């Protein structure tokens, strides 16, 4: 047994791994539009980025090409189905993010709206079909009791 920690120091304990069509393009999109820092990339023999590790505030995500390692895994857009996972990310100002995305021609599915749980949230679907929600916490959570139906 080594004295090594259970995870690398710069990693989150939970790391979403997104399957994308082009890890180089996806990591650039996430960096340029969402503010992710590109921590590292891995390239194939032809020099094409096949895997990327990115960081936003205190979380890390990874993305890799759908054709990496000859897997049958496809992006939601490639498979023609909606993603069953939504990445929910807190942002300092979703209204400013919305303005920036609009100015770049990036379509937002749901513009910023106040939610009953106290967040102002916008939602979009990226080029690979992954769903993203960005939220700014604006009020305390309004608790709603669910009655059995």
N, CA, C and O of each residue as an XYZ file, in Angstrom:
596
protein
N       0.855     -1.170      0.000
C       0.000      0.000      0.000
C       0.900      1.232      0.000
O       1.912      1.278      0.700
N       0.516      2.229     -0.796
C       1.302      3.455     -0.883
C       0.678      4.546     -0.021
O      -0.427      4.394      0.500
N       1.398      5.627      0.113
C       0.886      6.789      0.837
C       0.114      7.720     -0.092
O      -0.262      8.825      0.300
N      -0.115      7.285     -1.283
C      -0.821      8.065     -2.283
C      -2.289      8.253     -1.870
O      -2.905      7.347     -1.308
N      -2.841      9.443     -2.156
C      -4.246      9.690     -1.842
C      -5.141      8.940     -2.829
O      -4.681      8.487     -3.877
N      -6.394      8.819     -2.491
C      -7.336      8.056     -3.306
C      -7.659      8.729     -4.635
O      -8.138      8.066     -5.555
N      -7.408     10.026     -4.753
C      -7.664     10.746     -6.001
C      -6.556     11.769     -6.214
O      -5.921     12.208     -5.254
N      -6.322     12.149     -7.461
C      -5.340     13.209     -7.699
C      -5.773     14.504     -7.019
O      -6.968     14.770     -6.890
N      -4.829     15.287     -6.596
C      -5.100     16.504     -5.827
C      -5.991     17.496     -6.570
O      -6.818     18.164     -5.949
N      -5.838     17.601     -7.875
C      -6.590     18.603     -8.639
C      -7.949     18.102     -9.128
O      -8.619     18.803     -9.886
N      -8.363     16.921     -8.716
C      -9.626     16.343     -9.181
C     -10.725     16.468     -8.142
O     -10.459     16.511     -6.941
N     -11.971     16.526     -8.619
C     -13.146     16.462     -7.764
C     -13.348     15.009     -7.355
O     -12.784     14.106     -7.974
N     -14.135     14.780     -6.334
C     -14.465     13.408     -5.947
C     -15.435     12.792     -6.943
O     -15.421     11.578     -7.145
N     -16.269     13.600     -7.561
C     -17.139     13.139     -8.639
C     -16.730     13.902     -9.891
O     -16.678     15.132     -9.885
N     -16.442     13.174    -10.963
C     -15.999     13.798    -12.202
C     -16.902     13.334    -13.350
O     -16.761     12.210    -13.833
N     -17.824     14.193    -13.786
C     -18.628     13.819    -14.946
C     -17.727     13.635    -16.166
O     -16.799     14.413    -16.388
N     -18.013     12.599    -16.952
C     -17.258     12.338    -18.179
C     -18.243     12.405    -19.337
O     -19.125     11.555    -19.464
N     -18.088     13.417    -20.177
C     -18.986     13.624    -21.299
C     -18.407     13.005    -22.567
O     -17.245     13.233    -22.905
N     -19.221     12.226    -23.259
C     -18.828     11.721    -24.557
C     -19.179     12.804    -25.576
O     -20.317     13.270    -25.633
N     -18.200     13.193    -26.370
C     -18.360     14.271    -27.339
C     -17.863     13.800    -28.704
O     -17.126     12.819    -28.798
N     -18.269     14.501    -29.755
C     -17.819     14.148    -31.103
C     -16.366     14.555    -31.310
O     -15.618     13.858    -31.995
N     -15.963     15.682    -30.722
C     -14.611     16.217    -30.915
C     -14.170     16.879    -29.605
O     -14.599     17.989    -29.290
N     -13.324     16.201    -28.857
C     -12.899     16.701    -27.540
C     -12.169     18.034    -27.633
O     -12.268     18.861    -26.727
N     -11.440     18.246    -28.717
C     -10.765     19.530    -28.895
C     -11.762     20.663    -29.056
O     -11.636     21.706    -28.415
N     -12.756     20.456    -29.915
C     -13.780     21.483    -30.144
C     -14.641     21.675    -28.908
O     -14.969     22.808    -28.556
N     -15.014     20.587    -28.244
C     -15.855     20.696    -27.044
C     -15.126     21.441    -25.931
O     -15.704     22.322    -25.295
N     -13.868     21.098    -25.691
C     -13.129     21.763    -24.612
C     -12.950     23.248    -24.921
O     -13.016     24.079    -24.015
N     -12.725     23.588    -26.182
C     -12.619     25.006    -26.568
C     -13.960     25.711    -26.355
O     -13.991     26.839    -25.861
N     -15.065     25.060    -26.721
C     -16.400     25.631    -26.523
C     -16.663     25.877    -25.041
O     -17.120     26.956    -24.663
N     -16.380     24.888    -24.203
C     -16.607     25.026    -22.763
C     -15.705     26.111    -22.171
O     -16.123     26.844    -21.274
N     -14.493     26.214    -22.660
C     -13.563     27.245    -22.198
C     -14.038     28.633    -22.635
O     -14.159     29.543    -21.816
N     -14.302     28.782    -23.926
C     -14.637     30.100    -24.473
C     -15.997     30.621    -24.024
O     -16.183     31.831    -23.898
N     -16.948     29.722    -23.781
C     -18.313     30.162    -23.512
C     -18.774     29.975    -22.079
O     -19.620     30.733    -21.604
N     -18.242     28.987    -21.381
C     -18.677     28.700    -20.022
C     -17.625     29.055    -18.981
O     -17.917     29.033    -17.785
N     -16.414     29.379    -19.404
C     -15.367     29.766    -18.456
C     -14.570     28.625    -17.867
O     -13.891     28.814    -16.857
N     -14.627     27.438    -18.467
C     -13.826     26.319    -17.974
C     -12.356     26.527    -18.301
O     -12.017     27.028    -19.373
N     -11.498     26.147    -17.391
C     -10.056     26.130    -17.607
C      -9.693     24.751    -18.153
O     -10.114     23.734    -17.602
N      -8.914     24.712    -19.231
C      -8.472     23.430    -19.775
C      -7.231     23.003    -18.988
O      -6.169     23.617    -19.093
N      -7.390     21.937    -18.198
C      -6.285     21.443    -17.375
C      -5.289     20.636    -18.201
O      -4.078     20.816    -18.077
N      -5.811     19.742    -19.047
C      -4.931     18.919    -19.873
C      -5.722     18.303    -21.013
O      -6.949     18.207    -20.969
N      -4.990     17.893    -22.026
C      -5.585     17.178    -23.152
C      -4.677     16.003    -23.489
O      -3.482     16.012    -23.196
N      -5.269     15.001    -24.105
C      -4.503     13.867    -24.625
C      -4.819     13.766    -26.107
O      -5.975     13.882    -26.513
N      -3.793     13.552    -26.905
C      -3.965     13.506    -28.359
C      -3.685     12.109    -28.881
O      -2.925     11.342    -28.290
N      -4.324     11.796    -30.013
C      -4.069     10.506    -30.652
C      -2.793     10.598    -31.496
O      -2.112     11.623    -31.490
N      -2.482      9.546    -32.201
C      -1.245      9.507    -33.005
C      -1.225     10.553    -34.113
O      -0.156     10.944    -34.582
N      -2.406     11.008    -34.532
C      -2.491     12.034    -35.581
C      -2.479     13.454    -35.012
O      -2.559     14.423    -35.767
N      -2.379     13.582    -33.689
C      -2.347     14.889    -33.047
C      -3.713     15.476    -32.739
O      -3.805     16.631    -32.322
N      -4.788     14.696    -32.937
C      -6.145     15.154    -32.649
C      -6.446     14.940    -31.170
O      -6.159     13.877    -30.621
N      -7.028     15.961    -30.523
C      -7.399     15.833    -29.112
C      -8.498     14.778    -28.997
O      -9.537     14.871    -29.651
N      -8.249     13.769    -28.151
C      -9.233     12.698    -27.957
C      -9.812     12.704    -26.547
O     -10.803     12.026    -26.276
N      -9.190     13.472    -25.645
C      -9.610     13.526    -24.244
C      -9.177     14.869    -23.680
O      -8.096     15.370    -23.993
N     -10.043     15.451    -22.834
C      -9.693     16.714    -22.182
C     -10.203     16.709    -20.754
O     -11.244     16.126    -20.448
N      -9.457     17.364    -19.893
C      -9.845     17.566    -18.502
C      -9.989     19.066    -18.290
O      -9.089     19.836    -18.625
N     -11.125     19.480    -17.733
C     -11.441     20.889    -17.579
C     -11.895     21.181    -16.161
O     -12.406     20.305    -15.464
N     -11.700     22.423    -15.745
C     -12.076     22.803    -14.384
C     -12.878     24.091    -14.410
O     -12.553     25.032    -15.134
N     -13.939     24.113    -13.601
C     -14.743     25.311    -13.384
C     -14.885     25.469    -11.878
O     -15.476     24.619    -11.211
N     -14.347     26.549    -11.349
C     -14.364     26.794     -9.900
C     -13.784     25.587     -9.163
O     -12.578     25.346     -9.218
N     -14.643     24.824     -8.471
C     -14.141     23.705     -7.675
C     -14.522     22.342     -8.244
O     -14.430     21.332     -7.545
N     -14.952     22.303     -9.516
C     -15.304     21.012    -10.107
C     -14.456     20.721    -11.337
O     -13.962     21.630    -12.005
N     -14.304     19.461    -11.613
C     -13.588     19.015    -12.806
C     -14.551     18.171    -13.631
O     -15.306     17.364    -13.088
N     -14.517     18.362    -14.935
C     -15.215     17.462    -15.841
C     -14.191     16.943    -16.838
O     -13.141     17.554    -17.041
N     -14.501     15.826    -17.449
C     -13.675     15.287    -18.519
C     -14.565     15.095    -19.733
O     -15.778     14.925    -19.607
N     -13.955     15.124    -20.911
C     -14.693     14.784    -22.114
C     -13.775     13.997    -23.031
O     -12.561     14.200    -23.055
N     -14.377     13.106    -23.772
C     -13.612     12.272    -24.684
C     -14.407     11.966    -25.929
O     -15.638     11.944    -25.917
N     -13.679     11.731    -27.007
C     -14.306     11.460    -28.295
C     -15.115     10.172    -28.269
O     -14.736      9.189    -27.632
N     -16.236     10.203    -28.977
C     -17.108      9.028    -29.030
C     -16.426      7.850    -29.716
O     -16.793      6.702    -29.466
N     -15.450      8.106    -30.567
C     -14.764      7.004    -31.252
C     -13.492      6.549    -30.528
O     -12.742      5.723    -31.047
N     -13.254      7.087    -29.336
C     -12.075      6.710    -28.560
C     -12.222      5.291    -28.028
O     -13.285      4.931    -27.523
N     -11.216      4.513    -28.127
C     -11.172      3.139    -27.617
C     -12.200      2.215    -28.265
O     -12.591      1.206    -27.680
N     -12.633      2.563    -29.469
C     -13.564      1.712    -30.210
C     -14.822      1.362    -29.422
O     -15.346      0.256    -29.555
N     -15.303      2.279    -28.614
C     -16.535      2.017    -27.860
C     -17.738      2.319    -28.744
O     -17.622      3.024    -29.746
N     -18.863      1.793    -28.375
C     -20.107      2.051    -29.103
C     -20.846      3.251    -28.532
O     -21.953      3.560    -28.973
N     -20.255      3.929    -27.561
C     -20.904      5.063    -26.922
C     -20.968      6.238    -27.886
O     -19.997      6.556    -28.573
N     -22.129      6.871    -27.920
C     -22.342      8.025    -28.790
C     -22.806      9.205    -27.958
O     -23.288      9.046    -26.836
N     -22.654     10.381    -28.522
C     -23.190     11.577    -27.878
C     -24.709     11.540    -27.984
O     -25.249     10.813    -28.818
N     -25.407     12.311    -27.154
C     -26.866     12.377    -27.327
C     -27.248     12.819    -28.750
O     -28.189     12.279    -29.331
N     -26.527     13.789    -29.308
C     -26.841     14.263    -30.660
C     -26.604     13.163    -31.703
O     -27.395     13.027    -32.637
N     -25.537     12.383    -31.562
C     -25.258     11.307    -32.514
C     -26.294     10.197    -32.431
O     -26.629      9.586    -33.446
N     -26.802      9.931    -31.239
C     -27.760      8.841    -31.069
C     -29.203      9.302    -31.263
O     -30.113      8.475    -31.316
N     -29.420     10.609    -31.367
C     -30.751     11.131    -31.623
C     -31.693     11.087    -30.435
O     -32.912     11.092    -30.606
N     -31.138     11.045    -29.233
C     -31.970     11.053    -28.032
C     -31.546     12.207    -27.131
O     -30.399     12.653    -27.158
N     -32.493     12.675    -26.341
C     -32.178     13.736    -25.390
C     -31.311     13.168    -24.271
O     -31.490     12.022    -23.857
N     -30.385     13.965    -23.794
C     -29.540     13.550    -22.677
C     -30.386     13.378    -21.427
O     -31.275     14.184    -21.153
N     -30.108     12.333    -20.678
C     -30.835     12.117    -19.419
C     -30.106     12.755    -18.245
O     -30.543     12.629    -17.101
N     -29.011     13.430    -18.517
C     -28.212     14.083    -17.484
C     -28.176     15.579    -17.756
O     -27.973     16.006    -18.893
N     -28.375     16.371    -16.712
C     -28.243     17.821    -16.819
C     -27.096     18.231    -15.908
O     -27.068     17.864    -14.733
N     -26.159     18.986    -16.443
C     -25.082     19.543    -15.629
C     -25.587     20.883    -15.092
O     -25.858     21.801    -15.866
N     -25.714     20.994    -13.773
C     -26.251     22.178    -13.106
C     -25.076     22.905    -12.482
O     -24.436     22.391    -11.564
N     -24.790     24.100    -12.977
C     -23.583     24.820    -12.573
C     -23.954     26.209    -12.071
O     -24.680     26.952    -12.732
N     -23.448     26.543    -10.899
C     -23.672     27.887    -10.380
C     -22.724     28.865    -11.067
O     -21.558     28.559    -11.316
N     -23.251     30.036    -11.363
C     -22.532     31.077    -12.092
C     -22.803     32.404    -11.392
O     -23.885     32.594    -10.835
N     -21.854     33.313    -11.410
C     -22.011     34.588    -10.714
C     -23.176     35.413    -11.250
O     -23.851     36.097    -10.481
N     -23.424     35.355    -12.582
C     -24.444     36.222    -13.167
C     -24.984     35.572    -14.441
O     -24.404     35.728    -15.516
N     -26.093     34.846    -14.317
C     -26.632     34.148    -15.494
C     -27.181     35.120    -16.538
O     -27.235     34.783    -17.721
N     -27.584     36.305    -16.125
C     -28.053     37.285    -17.110
C     -26.904     37.757    -17.995
O     -27.070     37.892    -19.207
N     -25.744     38.006    -17.398
C     -24.565     38.382    -18.183
C     -24.117     37.218    -19.067
O     -23.711     37.424    -20.211
N     -24.191     35.994    -18.536
C     -23.854     34.819    -19.341
C     -24.803     34.712    -20.531
O     -24.369     34.437    -21.650
N     -26.086     34.925    -20.297
C     -27.068     34.875    -21.375
C     -26.756     35.904    -22.458
O     -26.814     35.591    -23.647
N     -26.429     37.113    -22.057
C     -26.066     38.166    -23.016
C     -24.836     37.758    -23.822
O     -24.801     37.934    -25.040
N     -23.827     37.211    -23.139
C     -22.601     36.789    -23.828
C     -22.876     35.650    -24.812
O     -22.364     35.655    -25.932
N     -23.680     34.684    -24.394
C     -24.004     33.568    -25.286
C     -24.781     34.064    -26.503
O     -24.499     33.653    -27.629
N     -25.753     34.941    -26.283
C     -26.523     35.504    -27.400
C     -25.644     36.251    -28.383
O     -25.830     36.152    -29.596
N     -24.678     37.005    -27.853
C     -23.803     37.785    -28.730
C     -22.923     36.887    -29.605
O     -22.425     37.321    -30.644
N     -22.735     35.641    -29.183
C     -21.941     34.678    -29.962
C     -22.825     33.777    -30.821
O     -22.326     32.876    -31.495
N     -24.130     34.019    -30.797
C     -25.047     33.221    -31.595
C     -25.343     31.851    -31.028
O     -25.804     30.970    -31.753
N     -25.083     31.652    -29.734
C     -25.347     30.363    -29.090
C     -26.787     30.357    -28.596
O     -27.198     31.212    -27.811
N     -27.536     29.380    -29.072
C     -28.955     29.287    -28.734
C     -29.137     28.780    -27.312
O     -28.557     27.768    -26.916
N     -29.944     29.493    -26.563
C     -30.298     29.115    -25.197
C     -31.703     28.539    -25.239
O     -32.601     29.158    -25.809
N     -31.916     27.361    -24.644
C     -33.230     26.717    -24.637
C     -34.218     27.465    -23.754
O     -35.366     27.686    -24.141
N     -33.766     27.854    -22.567
C     -34.606     28.587    -21.624
C     -33.814     29.790    -21.116
O     -32.797     29.615    -20.445
N     -34.265     31.016    -21.428
C     -33.550     32.192    -20.934
C     -33.638     32.289    -19.419
O     -34.426     31.572    -18.802
N     -32.851     33.155    -18.811
C     -32.866     33.263    -17.349
C     -34.265     33.495    -16.799
O     -34.991     34.387    -17.236
N     -34.617     32.666    -15.827
C     -35.906     32.770    -15.141
C     -35.687     32.486    -13.666
O     -34.856     31.653    -13.301
N     -36.440     33.186    -12.815
C     -36.401     32.918    -11.382
C     -37.135     31.615    -11.104
O     -38.240     31.401    -11.600
N     -36.515     30.742    -10.305
C     -37.086     29.446     -9.961
C     -37.550     29.467     -8.507
O     -37.012     30.218     -7.693
N     -38.544     28.648     -8.180
C     -39.106     28.669     -6.830
C     -38.094     28.271     -5.766
O     -38.269     28.625     -4.600
N     -37.040     27.548     -6.130
C     -36.062     27.106     -5.139
C     -34.994     28.165     -4.862
O     -34.054     27.915     -4.108
N     -35.137     29.352     -5.474
C     -34.254     30.464     -5.136
C     -33.123     30.726     -6.103
O     -32.263     31.565     -5.833
N     -33.104     30.026     -7.226
C     -32.065     30.251     -8.231
C     -32.669     30.941     -9.456
O     -33.829     30.723     -9.803
N     -31.868     31.763    -10.087
C     -32.199     32.303    -11.413
C     -31.408     31.450    -12.385
O     -30.185     31.370    -12.280
N     -32.087     30.810    -13.332
C     -31.473     29.756    -14.113
C     -31.742     29.927    -15.605
O     -32.816     30.367    -16.014
N     -30.742     29.568    -16.403
C     -30.918     29.428    -17.848
C     -30.493     28.019    -18.229
O     -29.701     27.388    -17.529
N     -31.024     27.530    -19.346
C     -30.683     26.187    -19.804
C     -30.353     26.213    -21.281
O     -30.902     27.007    -22.045
N     -29.449     25.331    -21.668
C     -29.095     25.197    -23.074
C     -28.628     23.777    -23.357
O     -28.309     23.010    -22.448
N     -28.597     23.458    -24.617
C     -28.092     22.173    -25.076
C     -26.881     22.457    -25.948
O     -26.962     23.262    -26.876
N     -25.756     21.807    -25.662
C     -24.543     22.074    -26.429
C     -24.548     21.325    -27.763
O     -25.507     20.624    -28.087
N     -23.482     21.478    -28.522
C     -23.376     20.909    -29.858
C     -23.424     19.384    -29.870
O     -23.714     18.787    -30.906
N     -23.145     18.749    -28.741
C     -23.171     17.290    -28.655
C     -24.469     16.767    -28.048
O     -24.645     15.557    -27.902
N     -25.374     17.671    -27.695
C     -26.648     17.270    -27.123
C     -26.664     17.184    -25.617
O     -27.640     16.707    -25.038
N     -25.594     17.638    -24.957
C     -25.562     17.632    -23.492
C     -26.321     18.844    -22.969
O     -26.209     19.946    -23.505
N     -27.093     18.620    -21.914
C     -27.906     19.683    -21.332
C     -27.147     20.359    -20.191
O     -26.557     19.698    -19.336
N     -27.175     21.676    -20.199
C     -26.503     22.491    -19.194
C     -27.510     23.464    -18.601
O     -28.300     24.063    -19.331
N     -27.488     23.625    -17.301
C     -28.241     24.675    -16.626
C     -27.244     25.488    -15.818
O     -26.430     24.936    -15.078
N     -27.313     26.791    -15.966
C     -26.475     27.703    -15.196
C     -27.396     28.514    -14.300
O     -28.433     29.006    -14.743
N     -27.009     28.649    -13.035
C     -27.875     29.303    -12.064
C     -27.097     30.263    -11.184
O     -25.934     30.035    -10.850
N     -27.767     31.334    -10.820
C     -27.274     32.266     -9.818
C     -28.269     32.205     -8.670
O     -29.473     32.368     -8.870
N     -27.761     31.971     -7.472
C     -28.631     31.895     -6.293
C     -29.044     33.314     -5.920
O     -28.195     34.163     -5.650
N     -30.364     33.568     -5.907
C     -30.852     34.929     -5.667
C     -31.744     35.048     -4.439
O     -31.994     36.163     -3.981
N     -32.234     33.933     -3.887
C     -33.144     33.981     -2.744
C     -33.070     32.662     -1.990
O     -32.554     31.662     -2.489
N     -33.592     32.691     -0.792
C     -33.626     31.453     -0.022
C     -34.652     30.503     -0.618
O     -35.636     30.925     -1.226
N     -34.409     29.248     -0.438
C     -35.263     28.192     -0.973
C     -36.669     28.272     -0.390
O     -36.849     28.344      0.826
N     -37.655     28.258     -1.268
C     -39.047     28.218     -0.835
C     -39.442     26.749     -0.736
O     -39.615     26.080     -1.755
N     -39.583     26.255      0.474
C     -39.897     24.836      0.672
C     -41.349     24.559      0.307
O     -42.262     25.262      0.739
N     -41.535     23.548     -0.475
C     -42.880     23.099     -0.845
C     -43.022     21.655     -0.442
O     -42.248     20.789     -0.850
N     -44.010     21.420      0.354
C     -44.245     20.052      0.816
C     -44.988     19.283     -0.269
O     -45.998     19.752     -0.794
N     -44.489     18.116     -0.595
C     -45.142     17.264     -1.575
C     -46.115     16.344     -0.855
O     -45.738     15.628      0.073
N     -47.327     16.369     -1.276
C     -48.356     15.509     -0.682
C     -48.452     14.225     -1.516
O     -48.452     14.277     -2.745
N     -48.533     13.073     -0.838
C     -48.704     11.823     -1.593
C     -49.983     11.897     -2.422
O     -51.010     12.392     -1.958
N     -49.906     11.402     -3.641
C     -50.986     11.608     -4.530
C     -51.874     10.550     -4.843
O     -52.811     10.739     -5.619
